């Protein structure tokens, strides 16, 4: 297993090409048995996460400007204005 690479910052969630909201994210990239894997989370308002989860074509614009294809997985609803969801990255970074 290689040393994980972590990407963390403030980005923009896009759904069907339209900007939805600024979000906080963390993506970890690592290798297991010669397979590159990613895992991560995203924080945003509950409505934004639910909309992205139910739609196809979600993307995340990272703080460095790169845009990656993503899906929003299960999420935890919090009492504060933001909730945290599993972030699934398609196609790597």
Residue pairs with C-beta under 8 A, 6 or more apart in sequence:
1 30
1 31
1 32
2 30
2 31
3 30
4 28
4 29
4 30
5 28
5 29
5 30
6 26
6 27
6 28
6 29
7 25
7 26
7 27
7 28
7 29
7 40
7 62
7 93
8 25
8 26
8 27
9 24
9 25
9 62
9 63
9 64
10 22
10 23
10 24
10 25
10 63
11 22
11 23
11 25
11 60
11 61
11 62
11 63
12 19
12 20
12 21
12 22
12 23
12 60
12 61
13 19
13 20
13 21
13 22
13 23
13 42
13 44
13 48
13 52
13 58
13 59
13 60
13 61
14 20
14 58
14 59
14 60
14 61
14 67
15 51
15 52
15 55
15 57
15 58
15 59
16 55
16 56
16 57
17 57
17 59
20 44
20 48
20 51
20 52
21 44
21 45
21 48
22 44
23 42
23 43
23 44
23 48
23 60
24 42
24 43
24 44
24 82
25 40
25 41
25 42
25 43
25 60
25 62
25 87
26 40
26 41
27 38
27 39
27 40
27 87
27 89
27 93
28 38
28 39
28 40
29 36
29 37
29 38
29 92
29 93
30 36
30 37
30 38
31 37
36 92
38 88
38 89
38 92
38 93
39 86
39 87
40 86
40 87
40 89
41 84
41 85
41 86
41 87
42 49
42 60
42 70
42 72
42 84
42 85
42 87
43 82
43 83
43 84
43 85
44 52
44 82
44 83
44 85
45 81
45 82
45 83
46 75
46 77
46 83
49 72
49 75
49 83
49 85
52 58
52 72
53 71
53 72
53 73
53 75
53 85
58 69
58 70
58 71
58 72
59 67
59 68
59 69
59 70
60 67
60 68
60 70
60 87
60 89
61 67
62 68
66 93
68 89
68 90
68 91
68 92
68 93
69 89
69 90
69 91
70 87
70 88
70 89
70 90
71 87
71 88
71 90
72 85
72 86
72 87
72 88
73 85
73 86
73 87
73 88
74 85
74 86
75 83
75 84
75 85
75 86
76 83
76 84
76 85
77 83
78 84
